[in-house]
Amino acid sequence: MRKIISAALALLLLAPVCALSQEYSYGMDAKRDTAAFRSMRKRMAVIRKKRPTVALVLSGGGAKGAAHISVIKEIERRGIPVDLVVGTSIGGLVGGLYACGYDGSELEAIMTGMDWDKVMNDDPSRLELSMQRRADASTYQFITPVGRTLPTDKDRLLPSGLLQGQNVSDVISSLTVGFHGERDFFKLPIPFACVAADMVSAKAKVWHSGDLCTAMRTTMSIPFLFAPVKTDGMVLVDGGMRNNYPAGIAKSLGADIVIGVDISTPGYDFDEIDDMGDIIYQTLDVLGRESYEKGVESADINIKPDLNGYTLLSFDSESILAIMERGDSAVVAHKEDFDGVAVRVARAGASGTKSRKAVDFNKTPVL
């Protein structure tokens, strides 16, 4: 499966590949990003008067993102304040929910309780269909999707992936009730940013404002598996194509201490590169390796769980639980690192930024 997806990724990326020069600026919109980053740095400077600022950076890796939750739970157990969350792909999803006020235990319940078979397909239940779509389903034998609006008419999902991602979008929307109208992600309970990749400019799109659901949907739009999101002149896919470990962005936003969780799959060794699939996969790794290595250098604590044997599609219940256990083991291995951070921030204690939280529409009806 990994080789099939890799081959599809290559087909999608071959056209702009020559334009993929490494881009280490904030993102595509330098003027707007610079202003927003400057404002966030001022906010971090105020916190710095009392203690070092702390950022949590979560990388992409599909189902392996369950390991992120182990780190979040350890941070909470120790009372370490988190002033900023930056994520890519599944790290953007988990990080976005954490930024919206979900704690580690709630995130674990979401991850283990999710019907991933449903999420990873485009067949909503009949009860979730509009009256018109129910009527269409009863009238027509076949219905071919040609795109849907998310969340406005200019945000159209292209029919260019195995999945349109409707169920993923619905899950994100249902878990972020209360923040659908928040345009500035730095005003969430914990300031938040996530990374997507633009197929047009071949640059990173750093989401720090706009529509939160769209941002979280685009950061995890794995090419070929999920249809990209077309919005504002961009065709956005998974942020891992440009920056899968955005620790440098956290530093640019004013973080003194970056706690990074790396769940990426390493590139192939000499003996593992044998066929066309291996070459394609390694080519993609080469494209993003320099930015990844810079991220590793930027992280003050680099937590990399041993997730050998699991892939970005290991969403079955047994694998999710095992990945979390691997995450717990990685936390134990970094005990001294967490001790050091806890001591450095102990003077001010927890940040207390979670003044409100998102509503889980699946558990708490809003009507």
C-alpha positions in Angstrom: 0.0 0.0 0.0 2.8 2.4 0.8 4.4 1.9 -2.6 1.0 2.4 -4.4 0.5 5.7 -2.5 4.0 6.7 -3.2 3.7 6.2 -6.9 0.6 8.2 -7.0 2.3 11.0 -5.0 5.0 11.1 -7.6 2.6 11.4 -10.5 0.9 14.3 -8.8 4.2 16.0 -8.0 6.2 15.5 -11.1 4.9 18.6 -12.8 6.0 21.1 -10.2 9.0 19.1 -9.0 11.5 21.4 -10.6 10.0 24.4 -8.8 10.4 22.7 -5.4 13.3 24.8 -4.2 13.5 24.8 -0.5 11.4 27.6 1.1 12.2 28.5 4.6 10.2 31.7 4.9 7.0 31.7 6.9 4.9 30.6 3.9 3.3 31.9 0.7 1.9 35.2 1.9 5.1 36.7 3.3 3.6 40.2 4.1 0.6 38.9 6.0 2.6 36.1 7.6 5.3 38.5 8.8 2.8 40.8 10.4 1.0 37.9 12.2 4.3 36.4 13.3 5.5 39.7 14.6 2.3 40.1 16.7 2.7 36.5 18.1 6.3 37.2 19.0 5.2 40.2 21.0 2.7 38.1 22.9 5.5 35.5 23.6 7.8 38.3 24.8 5.2 39.2 27.5 5.2 35.6 28.7 9.0 35.5 28.6 9.2 38.1 31.3 7.9 35.4 33.7 9.3 32.2 32.2 10.6 30.6 29.0 7.9 30.1 26.3 7.0 26.6 25.2 5.8 25.3 21.9 4.6 21.8 21.0 5.3 20.7 17.5 3.6 17.6 16.0 4.8 16.0 12.8 2.8 14.1 10.2 2.5 10.4 9.9 -1.1 9.3 9.5 -2.3 6.8 12.1 1.0 7.0 13.9 -0.2 10.4 15.2 -1.8 8.5 18.0 1.6 8.7 19.6 1.2 12.5 19.8 -1.4 12.0 22.5 1.1 10.3 24.9 3.3 13.4 24.8 0.3 15.7 25.4 -0.7 13.7 28.4 2.8 13.8 29.9 2.9 17.6 29.4 -0.3 17.9 31.2 0.7 15.5 34.0 3.7 17.7 34.7 1.9 20.9 34.5 4.1 22.3 31.7 2.4 25.3 30.0 2.0 25.2 26.2 2.0 28.6 24.7 1.8 27.5 21.0 1.0 24.4 19.0 2.3 23.9 15.4 1.5 20.8 13.4 1.5 19.2 10.0 -0.9 16.6 8.6 -2.2 14.3 11.5 -0.1 16.6 13.8 -2.2 19.5 12.5 -5.4 17.6 13.3 -4.3 16.4 16.8 -2.7 19.8 17.5 -5.7 21.7 16.3 -8.0 19.8 18.6 -5.6 20.3 21.5 -5.5 24.0 20.8 -9.3 24.1 20.8 -9.2 22.9 24.5 -9.4 19.1 24.3 -7.1 17.5 26.9 -5.0 14.4 26.5 -7.6 12.0 27.9 -10.3 13.4 25.6 -8.0 13.2 22.6 -7.3 9.5 23.5 -11.0 8.8 23.7 -11.5 10.5 20.3 -8.7 8.5 18.7 -9.7 5.1 20.1 -13.5 5.7 19.7 -13.4 7.0 16.2 -14.9 4.8 13.5 -11.9 5.0 11.2 -13.4 2.7 8.6 -16.2 5.3 8.1 -13.8 8.3 8.3 -11.6 6.8 5.6 -14.4 6.5 3.0 -17.0 8.8 1.4 -20.2 7.0 2.3 -22.1 9.0 5.0 -25.0 7.3 6.7 -28.5 8.0 5.3 -29.3 10.0 8.5 -26.4 12.4 7.7 -27.7 13.1 4.2 -29.6 16.2 3.3 -33.2 15.8 2.2 -32.2 16.4 -1.4 -29.4 13.8 -1.3 -31.7 11.3 0.2 -34.1 11.8 -2.6 -31.3 11.6 -5.2 -30.1 8.3 -3.6 -33.6 6.9 -4.0 -34.0 8.1 -7.5 -30.6 7.4 -9.2 -28.6 4.2 -9.4 -25.3 6.0 -9.5 -24.2 9.5 -8.3 -20.8 10.8 -9.3 -19.4 13.6 -7.1 -18.1 16.6 -8.9 -17.0 18.7 -5.9 -18.5 20.2 -2.8 -18.2 23.5 -1.2 -16.1 23.7 2.0 -16.9 26.0 3.6 -17.8 28.6 0.9 -18.3 28.6 -2.8 -14.7 29.4 -3.5 -13.4 26.5 -1.4 -14.0 23.5 -3.7 -12.7 20.0 -3.3 -11.4 18.7 -6.5 -12.4 15.1 -7.6 -8.8 14.1 -7.8 -8.3 11.6 -5.0 -9.6 8.2 -3.9 -11.5 10.1 -1.2 -13.2 13.4 -1.4 -12.8 13.6 2.3 -16.4 14.5 3.2 -16.4 12.4 6.3 -13.0 13.8 7.5 -14.4 17.3 7.0 -17.6 16.4 8.9 -15.5 15.0 11.8 -13.4 18.1 12.0 -16.4 20.3 11.9 -18.2 18.4 14.6 -15.2 18.5 17.0 -14.6 22.2 16.6 -18.0 23.6 17.4 -17.5 27.0 19.1 -14.6 28.0 17.0 -16.0 27.9 13.5 -16.2 31.7 13.4 -12.7 32.3 14.9 -10.5 33.7 12.1 -7.4 34.2 14.1 -5.9 30.9 15.2 -3.6 32.7 17.6 -6.7 33.5 19.6 -7.7 29.9 20.2 -7.3 28.6 23.8 -3.8 27.7 22.8 -2.4 29.7 19.8 -2.2 27.3 16.8 -0.7 27.1 13.3 -0.6 24.3 10.8 1.1 23.7 7.4 -0.3 22.7 4.0 1.5 22.6 0.7 0.4 24.5 -2.4 0.7 22.6 -5.7 0.6 25.8 -7.7 3.5 27.7 -6.1 5.2 24.7 -4.6 5.5 26.6 -1.3 4.2 26.0 2.2 0.9 27.5 3.3 1.2 28.3 7.0 -2.3 28.5 8.3 -2.6 30.9 11.3 -5.9 32.6 10.2 -8.9 31.9 8.1 -11.3 29.0 8.4 -10.1 26.5 11.0 -11.9 23.5 9.5 -10.5 24.2 6.1 -7.0 24.6 7.6 -7.2 21.3 9.4 -8.6 19.5 6.4 -5.9 20.8 4.0 -2.9 20.0 6.3 -3.8 16.3 6.1 -4.8 16.1 2.5 -2.5 13.2 1.5 -2.2 13.4 -2.3 -4.0 10.7 -4.2 -5.6 9.4 -1.0 -7.6 12.6 -0.3 -8.7 15.1 -2.9 -6.8 18.4 -2.5 -8.6 21.6 -1.5 -8.8 24.4 -4.0 -9.1 27.8 -2.4 -7.9 31.4 -3.0 -5.8 30.4 -6.0 -4.2 27.5 -4.2 -4.4 23.8 -4.6 -3.6 22.5 -1.2 -2.3 19.1 -0.2 -0.7 17.6 2.9 1.8 19.9 4.6 4.3 17.0 4.8 5.2 17.7 1.2 6.9 21.0 2.2 7.5 20.9 6.0 6.6 17.8 7.9 8.3 18.9 11.1 7.7 22.6 11.5 9.8 23.2 14.6 11.5 26.1 12.8 8.1 27.9 12.5 7.6 27.5 16.2 11.0 29.2 16.8 10.0 32.0 14.4 6.9 32.6 16.4 8.9 33.1 19.5 9.2 29.8 21.2 12.1 29.4 23.6 11.6 25.7 24.2 10.2 23.5 21.4 9.0 20.0 22.4 8.8 18.1 19.1 7.2 14.8 18.3 8.6 13.1 15.1 6.5 10.2 13.8 7.8 10.4 10.2 9.0 7.3 8.4 12.8 7.4 7.7 14.0 7.2 4.1 15.2 3.9 2.7 18.7 2.5 3.2 21.0 1.4 0.4 19.7 -2.2 0.5 16.1 -1.2 0.5 16.0 0.7 -2.8 15.4 -2.0 -5.4 12.4 -1.2 -7.6 10.5 1.7 -9.1 8.2 2.1 -6.0 11.3 2.4 -3.8 12.8 5.0 -6.1 9.7 7.1 -6.2 9.3 7.0 -2.4 12.9 7.9 -1.8 12.6 10.7 -4.4 9.8 12.3 -2.3 11.8 11.8 0.9 14.7 13.7 -0.8 12.4 16.6 -1.7 11.4 17.2 1.9 14.5 15.9 3.8 16.3 19.2 4.1 13.4 21.0 5.7 12.8 18.0 7.9 16.4 18.0 9.1 16.2 21.7 9.9 13.1 20.9 12.0 15.0 18.3 13.9 17.8 20.9 14.5 15.3 23.4 15.8 13.6 21.2 18.3 15.0 21.4 21.8 13.4 18.0 22.7 13.1 15.7 19.8 10.8 12.7 20.7 10.8 10.0 18.1 8.8 6.9 19.1 9.8 3.5 17.7 6.9 3.0 15.3 8.5 0.4 13.1 5.9 -1.9 11.6 3.2 0.7 11.5 2.2 2.9 8.6 0.1 6.0 8.0 -2.9 3.8 7.3 -2.6 1.6 10.5 -6.0 2.9 11.8 -7.3 -0.4 13.1 -8.0 -0.5 16.8 -5.2 -2.9 17.7 -2.6 -0.7 16.0 -3.9 2.5 17.5 -3.5 1.1 21.0 -0.1 -0.3 20.2 1.1 3.0 18.8 0.0 4.8 21.9 2.0 2.3 24.0 5.0 3.1 21.8 4.3 6.8 22.5 4.2 6.1 26.3 7.6 4.3 26.0 9.1 7.3 24.2 7.9 9.6 26.9 9.6 7.5 29.6 12.8 7.6 27.6 12.7 11.4 27.7 12.0 11.7 31.4 15.1 13.8 32.0 14.2 16.2 29.2 10.7 16.7 30.7 12.2 17.1 34.1 14.4 19.9 32.7 11.5 21.8 31.1 9.3 21.4 34.2 12.1 23.0 36.3 12.6 25.9 33.9 8.9 26.9 33.7 8.1 26.0 37.4 8.2 29.7 38.5 5.0 30.6 36.7 3.2 27.2 36.6 0.6 26.4 34.0 -0.3 29.1 31.5 -4.0 28.9 32.1 -4.8 29.8 28.5 -7.6 27.3 28.1 -10.4 29.7 29.2 -12.9 27.9 27.0 -13.0 24.8 24.8 -14.6 23.5 21.7 -17.8 21.5 21.9 -17.8 17.9 20.7 -21.0 17.9 18.7 -21.1 14.1 18.8 -21.5 14.1 22.6 -23.1 17.6 23.3 -25.9 18.7 21.0 -25.7 22.5 20.5 -29.5 22.9 19.8 
